[in-house]
Amino acid sequence: VRMSVDMPSGCNFSSLPVVKFDSVRHRLSNVQSSITSGWESVRRVQVATHVPPNSSFSKHSLAYMQASAQYIKQVSGLLKVGVTTLRSSSADEIQQETYSCKLRLKSSPEDDVVPMQPGSGETHVFFPDSLGDDLIIDVSDTKGKPCGRVVAQVATMAEEPADKLRWWSIYREPEHELVGRIHLYVQYTTAADENNTKYGSVAETVAYDIVLEVAMKAQHIQQRNLVLQGSWKWLLTEFASYYGVSDAYTKLRYLSYIVDVATPTADWLNLVHELLLPVLMKSHGTATLSHQENRILGEVEEQIEQTLAMVFENYKCLDESLVSGLAEDFRPPTGLAASALEPAIKLYSLLHDVLSPEAQLRLCGYFQTAARKRSRRHMLETDEFVAGNSEGIKMDMVTFTTAYQKMKSLCHNIRNEIFTDIEIHNHHILPSFVDLPNLTAAIYSVELSNRLRSFLVACPPTGPSSPVADLVIATADFQKDLASWNICSIKAGVDAKELFHLYIVLWIEDKRRALLENCRLDKVKWSGVRTQHMTTPFVDEMYDLLKNTLTEYEVIICRWPEYIFVLENAIADIEKAVIDSLEKQYVDILAPLKDCIAPKKFGLKYVQKLAKRNSTCPYVVPEDLGILLNTMKRLLDVLRPRIESHLRSWSSCIPHGGNSAAIGERLSEVTVTLRAKFRNYMQAVVEKLSENVSVFAKPETTHPLFTS
């Protein structure tokens, strides 16, 4: 380890460690003092020669040689001690600081570290999870203080496996500051086929995977056959225990096979929950999962989420009796909650924090998607009638009736979907935040409203005929049922009155115009024909039409009684037209009575007119006048009371607090007018006949009536 930002590059001056000047000066001072003290010690060394007197030269030489040898021996001893002292003190000062390293793979748990000492020659075998794995080296000083971290990518080692000895940068985090380098010897080897690793160094998890795969093939693990049993289960348990394969890994690896044969069934969901629960408890607790286990967990969770989405988005189509667990054909709702729904909720709650808004919105979104899918399938039956958004399609009566019957069935089917959701909700399987009826009703009601609106534009109803009335009833009942089930008000949802309002007003106006057209003088039939009541058949025919009209609108009025007043206004206009038509039909008969009906102003002109009138022939009541008066009498006593009675009977449909007293006011106005006309005509006839009597009473006058 070199704690320097400069890159070592072999035996050159740049590779030498940088020494501070103060340290060099201190070391030189120590060397100088050591040499001085050593020199003083050498100077103090004294050796005495022992030479006998009168000895020969050879003996003198031998004595000096012995003294020199002893001197050299003493000096060399002093030098040895001094040099040793100098070297030891110098070595203490220039010795590099030592470091310690802790190595681990990124895929392994954080506490699974291997301590190693730089320069010790220690080795260790690591098993990376993949090329995306990293070798992490934490460098610390002798006091244990972190100096930096090395992240050696396995992918980099694999690119040039022959380059075993490399320098790797040491960074201090979180600043990511380069603080030094480490010289690392790495030998990277791999096998082309995992199956070949059984002949070499085998990671425990790889061996376990092989045994698990063999066990699953031997026991034919597939859809609806998910559990290992017998000797294979025992073998896997013993193998994992013997080789130290973690319990979390065994469950996750088993799950990785199970999710490949996933089905939206209760047995699959319960097994997944059983296997996943201890794994997630470990990951959320003090223990942590390895990188490999986390990777498998992420893949498994993604596939489980897809299966949960399938369960929730098809919660009315689940069928445990089928291998796939899902009905392929579209079926009406049964009203029962599927067996897979409850374990699916448990598993979803295990994977998500159901108290968080995100998890709640996601779960609610699944059920909304299910409602849209169910609604779309129901709408297919009526797509042909709104295809291309064509307005006012012309069709025969049979096709028209069929179209409205299908729309009526659509309303009933959507109603049953919501009612089924209420029944499922009442099983208390779903979390409290999932208000299933309100959640799905908002989808169903809006889409049904849009379809009804498009259908009425494409196939507009011409009147409250039987098929149309059935659709009106079905739509109104749908809205009424939602209210009775305490479904919240839905914006842009089904509003039967709003959907049919313009059509109802148009129907009444069209009926009014058609009946007024029948009252035109050139359209009046039965001219000169009389009934058994000595009345004109025209009036009976018109009031039969009015009675049929009231019967047609019974469906409308019973649900929306406010249309009583619109209908009453139309009937009053028609009755006035009937009376006017009668007067025009008998205008010649009524002409002689006009003078008697006009207001009397007693002046000279009136007296002259009266005298002139008395000079004319006596008045004879024509037979047609009797038919007219009988017709008006029948109107007052028989025909009109039936209409008024029918109209007033609808007052019970008006909610409490409504203006029921106003019903019949327009008809009462017509009654007053008709009664006044009838009275005036009767008075005119009486007055005419009284004039005849006054003329006959004069003796000088001879009336042709009395001649023989």
Buried (B, 14 or more C-beta within 10 A) or exposed (E): BBBBEEEBEEEEEEEEEEEEEEEEEEBEEBEEEBEEEBEEBBEEBEBEEEBEEEEEEEEEEEBEEEBEEBBEEBBEEBEEEBEEBBEEBBEEEEEEEEBBBBBBBBBBBEEEBBEBEBEEEEEEEBBBBEEEBBBBBBBBBEEEEEBBBBBBBBEBBEEEEEEEEBEBBBBBEEEEEEBBBBEBEBEBEEBEEEEEBEEEEBBBBBBBBBBBEEBBEEBEBEBBEBEBEEEBEEBBEEBBEEBEBBEBBBBBBBBBBBBEBBBBBBBBBBBBBEBBBEBBEBBEEEEBBBBBBBBBBEBBBEBBBEBBBBBBBBBBBBBBEEEEBBBEEEEEBEEEBBBBBBBBBEBBBBBBEBEEEEBBEBBBBBBBBBBBBBBEEBBEEBEEBBEEEEEEBEEEEEBBBBBBBBBBBBBEBBBBBBBBBBBBBEEEBBBEEBBBBBBBBBBBBBBBBBBBBBBBBBBBBEBBBEBBBBBBBBBBBBBEEBEEBEBEEBEEBBBBBEBBEEBBEBBBEEBBEEBBEBBEEEEBEBEEEBBEBBBBBBBBBBBEBBBEBBEBBBBBBEBBBEBBBBBBBBBBBBBBBBBEBBBEBBEEBBEBBEBBEEEEEEEEEEEEEBEEBEEEEBBEBEEBBBBBBBBBBBBBEEBBEEBBEBBBEBBEBBEEEBEBEEBBEBBEEBBEBBEEBBEBBBEBBEBBEEBBEEBEEEEEEEEEEEEE
